Amino acid sequence: MRPLWPFLILAVLLSLSVVYCATLLPLHRAFPLNHPLELDQLRARDRVRHARLLQGLVGGVVDFSVQGTSDPYLVGLYFTKVKLGSPPREFNVQIDTGSDVLWVTCSSCSNCPQSSGLGIQLNYFDTSSSSTAGLIPCSHPICTSEIQTTATQCFSQSNQCSYSFQYGDGSGTTGYYVSDTFYFDTVFGESLITNSSAIIAFGCSTYQSGDLTKTDKAVDGIFGFGQGDLSVISQLSSHGITPRVFSHCLKGDGSGGGILVLGEILEPGIVYSPLVPSQPHYNLNLQSIAVNGQLLPIDPAAFATSTNRGTIVDSGTTLAYLVEEAYDPFVSAVTAMVQPSVTPTVSKGNQCYLVSNSVSEVFPPVSLNFAGGASMLLKPEEYLINLGFYGGAVLWCIGFQKVQGGVTILGDLVLKDKIFSMILPVNELDGLTMTQGFHQCRTTECEQLSKRHAVQAATSEHHGSPNAHYH
């Protein structure tokens, strides 16, 4: 979720392919939630795995345990634990590539959720209980023109740097910035785990609205993985702890999970596409869509980036959203190709199909074609949603949602089972070719990525080339 973009409805996770980095976040499905020891067991297993990756290498990885799934009928989000303050307290925060700031709920928040349907205990940050916490004054660079954002506010009477974020789904949060210690475990060699820390700035939420107040999927805050100076990625990079690169791969089968790393994953077959420069989101140059190899009659201008158009990837978006000029020919092409093998129907305004056979046998493959010759291949399960059984058949619906003008958003629906890597510039002089890399992979590949690749320390030769890679 990126603040102040009213047309951004949800957010999306980006995946990656080989690790050039120092920070690894293994993703594990949150369900079933009635096994209290499961997370500890997974964490122990992951640390052993990461130790094997780092044999013989200088440096280490920062290891976060991650829970969640992209299934909108289960969790529909991914979250991780962060440790803040002295003594350190743990907070469950949603991973969000569509916003920059890490924020957690303040103890003074009066309307924030008190319980969570995710089976997690909600915690609240109390500046008075942390010996290392400090309020950020109006004179701090966060509140000056140096790195000030449009969401930053400063009230002279309190001399306190505050913020107010409005997300595209109508939810919002207001609070103030604090600085405190951010803790993480760095894994070296076969078994050496060191406790590391860095002072970072983050938000303390005193008010929430919209979906953030609901208890069914409540967490302690949001962990922004955007490219702004206030993101944890940028702050850790400025401390020389990690490069300004992150990657991830989301498992698409029923078990969920995946990996998320701060660094670049190197995978044979990965293809690269430049990110649109000078944009607040991760914008890609989507050029065309093909169904079963046939290009659809869509004007490329429908995807062109402008003040209120473009194509973005965002880990907060569960589904995917297509502008009307692309949605209508897409649905028409898919429907024409599957008849008469399925029975088309409409459910709650969505184009659906009653399917008696496997969708992979009936529905065509789809490709999203980007600048640089990169094509993202979608299996039927990556553009359809299973809504259950009806009359002896399975009801599958188009997972893309129609947008009346505006922005095409690629969410978890299409990003699963793909490796994504975001390479960002270190500074303003580092060229204009931010890239994203992506690579098609099977669920088992996603699961085994961290077992097959070595993690290399701190900086990458791609620092000067902000890119998006897909495999």
LINQUI-V563058 format. One record per pair of residues at least 4 apart in sequence whose ideal C-beta (glycine too) atoms are under 7 Angstrom apart, sorted by the first residue. I is the first residue (numbers start at 0). J is the second residue. D is the distance in whole Angstrom. If there is no record, write none. Layout:
BEGIN
i: (I:I)
j: (J:J)
d: (D:D)
END
This chain:
BEGIN
i: (0:0:0:0:0:0:0:0:0:1:1:1:1:1:1:2:2:2:2:2:3:3:3:4:5:6:6:6:7:7:7:7:7:8:8:8:8:8:9:9:9:9:9:9:10:10:10:10:10:10:10:11:11:11:11:11:11:11:11:11:11:11:12:12:12:12:12:12:12:12:13:13:13:13:13:13:13:13:14:14:14:14:14:14:14:14:14:15:15:15:15:15:15:15:15:15:16:16:16:16:16:16:16:16:16:16:16:17:17:17:17:17:18:18:18:18:18:18:18:18:19:19:19:19:19:19:19:20:20:20:20:20:20:20:20:21:21:21:21:21:21:21:21:21:21:22:22:22:22:22:22:23:23:23:23:23:23:23:23:24:24:24:24:24:24:25:25:25:25:26:26:26:26:26:26:26:26:27:27:27:27:28:28:28:28:29:29:29:29:29:30:30:30:32:32:36:37:38:38:38:39:40:41:41:42:42:43:44:45:45:46:46:46:46:47:48:48:48:49:49:49:49:50:50:50:50:52:52:52:53:53:53:53:53:53:54:54:56:56:56:56:57:58:58:59:59:59:60:60:60:61:61:61:62:62:63:63:64:64:65:65:65:66:67:67:67:67:68:68:68:69:69:69:69:69:70:70:70:71:71:71:74:74:75:75:76:76:77:77:78:78:78:78:78:79:79:79:80:80:80:81:81:81:81:82:82:82:82:83:83:83:83:83:83:83:83:84:84:84:84:84:84:84:85:85:85:85:87:88:89:90:90:90:90:91:91:91:92:92:92:92:92:92:92:93:93:93:94:94:94:94:95:95:95:95:95:95:96:96:96:96:96:96:97:97:97:97:97:98:98:98:99:99:99:99:99:100:100:100:100:101:101:101:101:101:102:102:102:102:102:102:102:102:103:103:103:103:103:103:104:104:104:104:104:104:104:105:105:105:105:105:105:106:106:106:107:108:108:108:108:108:110:110:110:111:111:111:112:112:112:112:113:114:114:115:115:115:115:115:116:116:116:117:121:121:122:124:126:126:126:126:129:131:131:132:132:133:133:134:134:134:135:135:135:135:135:135:135:136:136:136:137:137:137:137:137:139:140:140:141:141:141:141:141:141:141:142:142:142:142:143:146:146:147:148:148:150:150:150:151:151:152:152:152:153:153:154:154:159:160:160:161:161:162:162:162:163:164:164:165:166:166:168:168:169:170:170:170:170:171:171:172:172:172:172:173:173:174:174:174:174:175:176:176:177:177:178:178:178:180:180:181:181:181:182:182:183:184:184:185:185:186:187:187:197:197:197:199:199:200:200:204:207:207:208:213:222:223:224:224:224:225:226:226:227:228:229:230:231:232:232:232:232:232:233:233:234:235:235:236:236:236:239:241:241:242:242:242:242:242:243:243:244:244:244:244:244:244:244:244:245:245:245:245:246:246:246:246:246:246:246:246:247:247:247:247:247:248:248:248:248:248:248:248:249:249:249:249:250:250:250:250:250:250:250:250:251:251:251:251:252:257:258:258:258:260:262:263:263:263:263:264:264:264:264:265:266:266:266:268:268:269:269:269:269:269:269:270:270:270:270:270:270:270:270:271:271:271:271:271:271:272:272:272:272:272:272:272:272:272:272:273:273:273:273:273:273:273:274:274:274:274:274:274:274:274:274:275:275:275:275:276:276:278:278:280:280:281:281:281:281:281:282:282:282:282:283:283:283:283:283:284:284:285:285:285:285:285:286:286:286:286:286:287:287:287:287:288:288:288:288:288:288:289:289:289:289:289:289:290:290:290:290:290:290:290:291:291:291:295:295:295:296:297:297:297:297:298:299:301:301:301:302:302:303:304:304:305:307:308:308:309:310:310:311:311:312:312:313:313:316:316:316:317:317:317:318:318:318:318:319:319:319:319:319:319:319:320:320:320:320:320:321:321:321:321:321:321:321:322:322:322:322:322:323:323:323:323:323:325:325:326:326:326:327:328:329:329:330:330:330:331:332:333:333:333:334:334:334:336:337:337:337:337:338:340:341:341:341:341:342:342:343:344:344:344:345:345:345:346:346:346:346:349:349:350:350:351:351:351:352:353:353:353:354:354:354:354:354:355:356:356:358:358:358:358:358:359:359:362:362:364:364:364:365:365:366:366:366:366:367:367:367:368:369:373:373:375:375:375:376:377:377:377:379:381:381:381:382:382:382:382:383:383:383:383:384:384:384:385:385:386:386:387:388:389:398:402:402:409:409:410:411:414:416:416:416:416:417:417:417:417:417:417:418:418:418:418:419:419:419:419:419:420:420:420:421:421:422:422:422:422:422:422:423:423:424:424:424:424:425:425:429:429:430:430:432:432:432:433:433:434:434:434:434:434:435:435:435:435:436:436:436:436:436:437:437:437:438:438:439:440:440:440:442:443:444:447:448:458:461)
j: (7:10:95:97:98:166:167:221:315:7:97:98:225:279:280:98:150:164:165:166:149:150:165:167:167:167:405:406:97:167:313:406:408:167:168:316:320:408:168:315:316:317:318:410:95:96:97:313:314:315:316:96:312:313:314:315:316:408:409:410:411:414:77:94:96:247:249:314:411:414:96:247:281:312:314:414:419:421:246:247:248:249:414:417:418:419:437:246:247:248:260:263:264:418:419:420:246:264:265:266:269:418:420:436:438:468:470:263:264:265:266:452:23:260:262:263:264:452:454:455:242:244:262:263:265:455:459:241:242:244:260:261:262:263:454:58:59:60:61:240:241:261:262:456:457:60:61:241:260:261:262:49:60:61:62:258:260:449:454:63:65:79:258:259:260:45:65:258:449:65:67:77:249:256:257:258:259:41:65:66:256:68:254:255:256:66:67:68:74:117:68:73:74:117:118:40:41:42:64:66:43:44:45:64:46:64:47:48:49:62:50:62:186:192:51:52:449:450:53:60:62:186:186:188:189:190:449:453:454:59:60:186:187:188:454:188:189:453:454:455:456:456:456:457:185:186:187:185:186:454:183:185:261:184:186:79:80:79:80:77:79:259:78:74:76:77:78:73:74:255:75:249:317:411:415:74:75:255:75:317:318:117:216:216:317:93:216:94:314:91:92:93:94:218:92:94:222:89:90:91:90:92:181:222:87:88:89:182:87:88:90:103:124:179:180:181:88:124:129:131:132:179:180:129:130:131:180:182:122:122:103:122:219:220:119:218:219:101:103:218:219:220:221:222:218:221:222:222:224:259:314:221:222:223:224:314:315:224:225:281:312:313:314:225:280:313:314:315:221:223:225:223:225:227:229:230:201:202:223:229:201:202:222:223:231:172:174:201:202:203:204:220:221:124:201:203:204:219:220:108:111:123:124:204:219:220:123:124:174:203:204:205:123:124:125:205:123:204:205:206:207:206:207:212:204:207:212:121:212:214:217:121:121:214:119:121:214:217:218:214:215:216:216:217:219:219:203:132:134:177:203:179:179:180:177:179:177:178:159:175:177:139:141:160:176:177:178:200:158:159:160:142:153:155:158:160:160:145:146:146:147:151:160:176:200:229:147:151:153:160:147:228:229:151:227:229:162:163:164:160:162:161:162:163:160:161:159:161:175:175:176:174:175:174:176:202:173:171:172:171:170:171:209:210:209:208:209:210:211:208:209:204:206:207:211:205:206:202:203:204:205:203:200:202:201:203:198:199:200:196:198:196:197:199:194:196:195:192:194:193:195:192:191:193:235:238:240:231:234:229:234:220:211:212:212:217:231:230:230:232:245:230:230:423:233:233:233:234:235:236:241:243:245:261:237:243:238:240:241:241:242:243:457:261:262:262:457:458:459:462:423:425:261:262:263:420:421:422:423:459:260:261:262:421:260:262:263:264:418:419:420:421:257:258:259:260:419:257:258:417:418:440:445:448:257:411:414:415:254:255:256:257:415:442:445:446:380:415:416:442:442:445:445:448:449:264:454:420:422:459:461:418:420:448:452:452:418:438:470:438:470:418:436:438:468:469:470:372:373:436:437:438:468:469:470:371:373:434:436:466:468:283:284:369:370:371:373:434:435:467:469:284:370:371:432:433:434:466:281:282:283:433:434:435:465:466:467:282:284:304:309:431:433:282:304:311:313:311:312:421:435:467:304:309:310:311:310:312:369:435:467:369:370:302:310:367:369:407:299:302:368:369:370:294:297:299:368:295:297:325:329:365:367:293:294:295:365:366:368:295:329:332:333:336:363:365:336:363:364:328:329:332:328:301:324:325:328:324:303:322:324:325:310:407:308:308:309:309:405:405:406:406:407:409:406:408:409:414:408:410:408:410:411:410:411:412:398:400:410:412:398:399:408:409:410:412:413:399:400:402:407:408:325:326:329:399:401:402:407:326:402:404:405:407:327:401:402:403:404:329:407:330:399:401:331:332:333:399:334:350:397:335:336:337:362:363:338:343:350:363:341:352:361:362:343:361:352:353:354:361:352:353:352:351:352:353:349:350:351:351:386:394:396:396:397:396:397:394:395:396:395:389:392:394:358:361:392:393:395:392:360:361:362:379:380:383:395:378:379:379:383:376:377:378:377:382:374:375:376:377:374:375:377:374:373:437:469:417:437:469:439:381:382:413:383:412:413:415:397:398:399:413:395:396:397:398:395:396:398:393:395:394:396:394:393:394:412:406:407:413:414:414:415:419:440:441:442:445:437:438:439:440:469:470:437:438:440:470:435:436:437:468:469:435:436:468:435:467:433:434:461:464:465:466:433:465:429:430:433:465:429:462:462:463:463:464:464:465:466:465:466:464:465:466:467:468:466:467:468:469:466:467:468:469:470:468:469:470:469:470:470:444:445:470:446:447:448:451:452:462:466)
d: (7:5:5:5:5:4:7:7:5:6:4:5:7:6:6:6:5:4:6:6:6:6:6:5:6:6:4:5:6:3:7:7:7:5:5:7:7:7:6:5:3:5:7:6:5:6:4:4:5:2:5:6:5:4:5:6:4:7:6:4:6:6:6:7:6:6:6:3:6:6:6:6:7:5:6:7:4:6:7:4:4:6:6:5:5:4:7:2:5:6:6:7:4:5:5:4:6:4:6:3:5:4:6:6:5:7:4:6:4:3:5:5:7:5:5:7:5:6:4:7:7:6:5:4:7:5:4:6:6:6:6:5:1:6:6:6:7:6:6:7:5:6:6:6:6:6:4:5:6:3:6:6:4:7:6:7:4:7:7:4:5:6:7:4:6:5:6:5:7:4:7:6:7:5:4:6:6:5:6:6:5:5:6:3:5:4:5:6:5:6:7:5:7:7:4:6:6:6:6:7:6:6:6:7:6:5:7:6:6:7:6:6:6:7:7:7:6:6:6:6:6:5:6:6:5:6:6:6:5:6:7:6:6:6:6:6:6:6:7:7:7:6:3:6:4:5:4:7:5:5:4:6:7:5:5:5:7:7:6:6:4:6:6:5:5:4:5:5:5:3:7:6:7:4:6:7:7:7:4:5:7:7:7:7:5:5:6:5:7:5:6:5:6:5:6:6:6:5:7:6:5:6:7:7:4:7:6:4:7:6:6:7:6:6:7:6:5:7:3:7:6:5:7:5:5:4:6:5:6:7:5:5:4:6:5:5:5:7:7:6:6:4:6:4:5:5:6:5:7:7:6:5:6:6:6:6:4:5:7:6:7:6:4:7:6:4:7:5:6:4:5:4:4:4:5:4:7:5:5:5:4:7:5:6:5:6:6:6:3:7:5:5:6:5:7:7:7:5:4:5:5:5:7:5:6:6:6:6:6:4:6:5:4:7:4:5:7:6:5:7:7:6:6:6:7:5:7:6:6:5:4:7:7:5:5:6:6:4:7:6:4:6:6:6:6:6:5:4:7:6:7:6:5:5:6:4:7:5:6:7:6:5:6:4:4:6:6:6:5:7:6:5:4:7:5:6:6:4:5:6:7:6:5:6:6:7:6:6:5:4:6:4:7:5:7:7:5:6:5:7:6:5:7:6:6:7:6:6:5:7:5:7:4:6:7:6:5:6:5:4:5:6:7:6:5:6:3:5:4:5:6:5:7:5:6:6:4:5:5:4:5:6:6:6:7:5:6:7:5:5:6:6:5:5:7:5:5:5:6:5:5:5:4:7:6:5:6:6:5:7:7:7:4:5:6:7:7:5:6:6:6:5:7:5:7:5:7:7:6:6:7:6:6:6:6:7:7:4:5:6:6:5:7:5:7:6:6:5:5:7:4:6:7:5:5:7:7:5:7:6:7:5:7:5:5:7:6:4:7:6:4:7:6:6:4:7:6:5:5:7:5:6:4:6:4:6:6:4:6:6:5:5:7:5:5:6:7:4:4:6:5:6:7:6:6:6:7:5:6:5:7:6:6:7:6:7:6:5:5:6:6:7:5:4:5:7:4:7:4:7:7:7:7:6:7:6:6:5:5:5:5:6:7:4:5:4:4:6:6:5:7:7:6:6:5:7:5:6:6:6:6:4:6:5:6:7:5:4:6:5:7:4:6:4:7:4:7:6:5:6:7:7:5:5:6:5:5:7:6:6:6:6:4:4:4:6:6:6:5:7:5:6:6:5:7:7:5:5:6:6:6:7:6:6:5:7:7:5:7:6:7:4:6:7:5:5:6:4:6:5:6:6:6:6:6:5:6:6:7:5:4:6:5:6:6:6:4:7:6:7:6:6:4:7:6:6:5:7:6:7:5:3:7:6:5:7:6:6:5:5:6:5:6:6:5:5:5:7:5:5:6:4:5:4:6:5:7:6:6:7:5:6:6:5:6:6:7:6:7:6:7:6:6:4:6:6:7:7:6:5:6:6:6:6:7:7:6:6:7:5:5:6:6:6:7:5:4:6:5:6:7:4:6:5:7:6:7:6:6:5:7:7:6:5:6:7:5:6:7:4:5:6:4:6:6:6:6:5:5:5:5:5:5:4:7:6:6:7:6:4:7:6:7:7:4:6:5:7:5:7:7:4:7:5:4:7:6:7:6:6:5:4:5:6:5:6:5:6:7:6:6:7:5:7:7:6:7:5:4:6:6:4:6:6:6:5:5:7:7:5:6:7:6:7:6:7:6:6:5:7:6:6:6:7:6:4:6:4:6:7:5:7:6:7:4:4:6:6:7:6:5:6:6:4:6:5:4:7:6:5:5:5:6:5:5:6:5:6:6:2:6:6:6:1:5:6:6:1:6:7:6:6:0:6:6:6:1:6:6:1:7:4:5:6:6:6:7:6:6:6:7)
END
